[in-house]
Amino acid sequence: MRLNALPFCLRPRRPGGAFVLAALISLGAVIGLEREACAGSAMLAPAREAAASEPLQITLLYTSDNAGKPLTLVVPPTLRLMLTSNDLAPQPIELIREPGIPDTLRLRPGEYRKVSFSAPWPAFARGMVRLDPVGFDASPALVTINRGANQLAIAKAERAETDASTPAQVAAVSARIKPAGEPLAASGDTLTTNRDAFARISYFEPMYVGVGHNGDTTARFQFSFKYRVMMPDDLRSKRFLDNLYFAYTQTSIWDLSKASKPFRDTSYQPQVFYDVADTGWHSPWFSRMGMMAGIGHESNGKAGADSRSINIAFVRPTWEFGDLEANHLSISPKLYYYIEKSDNRDIADYRGYMDLLVKYGSPNGWQLATTLRKGMKSWYGSVDAQLTYPLARLIGSAWGGYVWLGYFNGYGEDILDYNRRQHTVVRIGYSISR
């Protein structure tokens, strides 16, 4: 698959002009050309998952679009990339041209030639890395490096799946080579809502801002990240330390009706937990099961009568039903025990001991996510629903994020008012992740 095709036409006024252009684009140049001589070049996308024991390899495709005479191209001896790995600064990588390739290639009209450049993977490169070409205009590539014992088999499966041209071939490759229940690494940004992406820093809970009015005009916004404490050699490891995360979420209610526009309340929520998106447990009843378990803190940072604070231990299984690439259902109950709740001893009367998250939608379309709480006393509880739709599908592919529509009804939209019934409020806004 081609990352970025770079067609170019040369009309040199003197023989040396082609060499100047070659230095600028670093992909090769045309020498000794007639007028209107045209060449195209492209960087082919590397496999999404690579074995650490095999070299990093980038392939350039040179083509001759000249309808007249043969074309002569200069091929650079090296190719330069910037490699970004997790939270480390970008590092330069020099790739060497494959042996046996001459410094110049002569292509007949309509002919093409692939040239590969390679270098060993650096020792510091782990998990998902980003490869940015230097000196020529091509899209960056995202590659997941596997350092586990089965890295060669997984990389082979990934290459075979990339080369497959029909759905039947993809299925045959997956059944023959890829271990059952082991999804290939998903590509995406370093900060991603996909829990399968092997990034050290990623989104955690939804991140959004929305404004609504019911009696008062209020805004609600939230940001949330998680950090993978240790990047494992085997990206599919289920070991405790290999899947240990620290996360931080902050949610604020902003009162826009008052003159000073104060924050009514803010919840600060650090957590430490174990998390795997796919436990490997499979059943005809569900497509995938994930598991999260850990300890968390929530407080509003206030003193005196307005102080609110809880510490909990929790476990959160997640079951997903249907095609994960299309509309599907996700059910995720978060069961918790209050380790400490001295600032609000009756909070279980209003929150209970479980948050039930139900999602329905598709990764590239609309999604409805609803969190239900039922308190231990009377009919206390709450409904918190969020409907999102990708902006890219509304106004163009260059846009990121989602249109966000939020609904809340019940007790405790913020921890300060955990025991007070809020007005039903609908807000509209923008979401970075969901």
N, C-alpha and C positions, 0 to 999 in steps of 0.2 A: 504494500500500500504506500502510495506516495504522500509524503508530508507536505511538500511544497515544490511545485514545478517552477522553474525559472527560465522561461524562454528569453532569448536575447538575440538581437540582430545587430551586426556590426557593419558600419560603413566607414572604414578607416580612410583618412585623407593621406596618410603616409604609413609605410610599413610598420613603424614603431608604435603606432597608436593601439594596436591590438594588445601589445605587451603591457601597456599602461592599464588597460581595462582588466587584463588578467590579474594584475596585482591588486586591483580594487575588489574583485569578486571572489578571488581565491578558489574558484572552482575549475579553472581552466580557461583558456582563451583561444582565440582563433588567430592563426598566423598564415600569411600568404594567401589571403582570401580575395575573391573577386567582390565587387560591390553586390549588396543585397544578400551576402552570405549569412545564413541564419543557423544558430545552434541552440539547442535546449539542454538544460541540465536540471536535475532534481535530486534531492536527498531522500532515499527510501526510508520509511519508518523501520526502526529496529523492532525486534520482538518485544512484546510488553513485559515478558519475564525472562531473565537471563541467569545462567549459572555463573557463580563467582569464579569457578575454576576455568571457565572459558573466557577468551578475550572479548573485550568490548569491540564491536564491529559496526562500522557505518559504511553504507554503500551509496555511491553516487552513480546516477544514470545519465550518460551523455547521449544525445541524439542529434542527428543532422537533418534539419528541415530544409536544407538548401536544394532547390530543384535543379540546380545546374551542376557545377563541378564538385568533386570530392572536397571534404572539409578536413583541415588539420587542426587538432586541438592540443594545447599544452596541458598536461596533467600534473598537478602539484605533488611533490614527494611526501608531504605531510598534510594533515588536516587538524585544525585546532578546535577544541570544544571547551566550554566551561561546565564543570560538573558540580551540581548543588546537591548535597546529601543532608537531609533532615535539617538540624539547626546549625550546621557548620557553614562557614563562608564559602562561596563558589571557588573552585580550584581549577586551574587550567590543565587540560589533558592533551597531549600531542599524539595523534594517531599516525602510524606509518603505512604508506601505500603497500599493497600486496606485492610480493615478488613476481617478477616476470612481466610487469607492466612497463612499457617504455615511457619516456618523458613526453612523447607526442603520440597522438592517435590520429589515424587517417580514416575518416568515415565516408562511405559512399552515401549519396542522397537517400534518405529514409532509413539508414542503418543506425543502430544504437549499440552502446557498449557499457557494461557495468564495471565499476572499479571500486574495490573494497579497501578500507583503511581500518587498522586495528591497533589496540594497545591493551595491556593487562588492566583489569579493574583495580583501582587503588584500594588499599587495605581499609581506608576510612569510609568507603562507600558502602552503605548498608540500607536495607529497606528500599523505599521508593526514591529514585534519584531523578534529577532533571538535567537534560543535556541541551545546552544552548550552543549552536554553531557560532563561531567567531569569524568575521570577515566576509560572510556571505549571507544572503537573505533566505533563510529557511526556518520553518517553524521548529520550536523546541520539541524534544521528545521526552516522554516519561517512561522509565524502565524500572521494574522491580527486581532487585538483585536477591537471588536465593543462595544462601550459604549452607543449607541443610544437607543431610546425607543423600536425599533423593533429588538434589538440584539438577543433575544431568537429565534424568527422566522427565522432570517437569519442564525444563527448558526445551527438550526435544518435542514434547507435546505442544508447547506454545508455538514453536516454529511450524510444526505440521498444521496446527489450526490456522495460523496466519496464512499459510500457503493454500489452504483449502478454498475452493471456489464455489462450492454448493453446500446447502444445509446438510445434505446427506453425507458429504465428505467430512464436514465438521463433526457430526455425530459419530461417524465411524472412527475418526481420530480420537475423540474423547473417550469412547468406549474401549479402544485398543490400548491407549498409552496412558491417559490421564487417570490417576487413581480415583476410584469411586468416591463421590462426596467431597472431592477436593477442587473447589473452584479456582480457576486461574486468577491471578491478581488483576484487580480492576484498575484501569487508568483514570486519572483525574488530577485535580489540583492537590497541592500539599494539604491545604485546608479543605476538607471534603466532608460531606454528609454521609458518604458511604463508609460504613464501619469495616468493610473488607479492605480498604486501601491501607497499605502498610506505611503510614506516615507517622513520624514521632509526634508532631503537633497537628491536631485536627479539631473540627467542630465537635461539640458534644450535644447539648440541648439546643433547640431552635434559637436563632438569633433574629430579632425583629424589633420594629418600632411601629406603634399604631396609635391613632387618636380617635376618641369617641366622646359622645355627650349623652348624659342622662341625669339631669339635675345639675351636675358639674361636668365641665369639660376636662377630661384626663387623658394623659398619654401613658402608655405602658411600653417599656422596652426591656430587652434582655440580651445579654451577651454571654457566651459560654464556650470554653475550650477544654480540651483534655490533652494530657501530655503522657506519652508512653515512656515509662521510666527506663526500660532496657530494651534495645532493639535486638531480637533474637537472630541467631544464625538461620534457623528454620522458621520461615515466616508463617508456617501453619502449626507451629508448636502450640500445645494446650497447657504447657507448664505454667505454674503460678507466676514466677518472676518474669517470664516472657510476655505475660499479658497483664502486667500491673500498671495501673494508670493513676495519675493525679488529675483532678478536674476542678475547675472553678466556674461557678455560674452566679451572675448578679442580675436581679430583677428589681425594677423600680416602677413605682406609680407616681406620676408627675401631675400635680394639680395645676392645671392651666387657668382655672377660674379665678384664683386669688391674685391679688395685685403683685405680690412678689414671686409668683409662680414657684412655690416650694415643692420639694419632693415629699409626698405624703408618707411614704415608707420605702425602704430598700432592703431586700433580703440578700445576704451574703452566704454563699453555699459552697465551701470547699468539700471535696470528697476524695477518698482513696478507695480503689476497688479493683477487682479482677474482672476482666471482660473478654469474652470470645463471641464473635458474631455467629460462628457455626461450630457447635459442639461435636458435630459428626453423628449425632443421633438422628436417625431418619425413620419415617413412618409413612404409610399410605395416607395418614390423616393430615400431615403438614409437610411443607417443602423444606423448611430449615428451622432449627432451634438454636437460639443463642442463650448465653447465661452471663449475668452480671451479679456480683456480690461484693459488699464492702461496708464502710462506715462513712457517715456524713454529718456535717454540722450545718445548721441554719440559724442565723441571728440577724437582727436589724441594727446592731451597733449602737443602740440607745441605752440610756440609764434610767433608773428610777421606775416609775409606774409604766413607762412605755417600753421597757426592756422586754425583749422576746428572744428566746433561745431554746434550741433543742439539739440533742445529739442522738443519732439513730444508727442501728445496724440493719442492713437491708439485703434482700436477695431479689433479683429481677430476671426471671426467665422470659424469653420472647419466642413466640411461635409465629411463623409466617406461612400463609396458605396461598397456593396458586403460583402463577408464573411471576418470578421476582422482577422480570424485565417489563411486565405489563401491569394492568390493574390487579392488585392482590391485597389480601387482608393480613394485618399484623395485630396480634393480641399480646400485651406485655403488662402483667400485673407486678407492681412493685410492693412487696410485703416488707414491713419494717417493725422494729421494736424500739421503743424509746429508752435509750440508755440514760438520758438526763433531760428533764423538762421542768425544772424548778421554777422558771419564770412564768410558766403557763401550764400548770399541773392538769388542767382539764382539757388540754388541746385534743386528746383522743376523742372527746365527746363530739367534736366538730370535724376532725379530719379522719378519725378512725385509724386503722392500721394497714391500709392498702390504698395505693393509687392505681387505678385500672386505665391503662392507655390503649386505645383502640384506633388503628389507622386503616384507611382504605384509599387506594389510589395507585398511581404509577410513578416511576422515577422521572419520566419526561412529561407528565401531565398534571392534572389536579390531584390534590391529596387532602383528605379530611382527617385530622388528628384530634381525638377527644379524650380528655382525662376526666375520669369520674371518681369522686370521693364520697364515702358514706360514713358519717360519724356514728359513734356508739350510742348517742343519745337522740331520741326522737327521730325526726327526719332531717337532722342537720347534715350538711354535705355541700357539694358543689359540682357544677358542670363547667368545664373549660374547653372550648372547641376552637380550632384554628383551621381555616381553609386557605390553601395556597395554590398558586398557579404560576408557572414559569413566565417571567417577563419576555424571554427570548421568543416565546411562541405568540406573544401579543404584538410586540413592536420591533422585533428584529433580533437576529442571532448574536449581535454584538453585546446585547444586554445580559447582565447577570442578575441573579436573585429572583424573588417571587413577589407577586401581589399577595398581600396578607389580609385576611379578614378574621377577626377574633370575636368570640362571644364568651361572656362569663356571667354565671348566675349562681348565687349561693353564698356560703360563708368563706371568709379568709382568702380573698384575692391576694392580699399581702399578709405577712405574719403578724403585723401589728393588730389587725382587725380579724384575727382568726375566729373570734367568737361573736362577730357582728355580721349581720346579713347585708350584703352589698346590693345596690340597685343593679338590675339587669343592664348590662352595657355591651354595646357592639362597637368595635373599633375597626378602622381600615388603615392599612399602612404598607410597609415594605419589609420583606424578610430576606436576610442573606443566606440563611440555611434553615432547614426544616426537619 
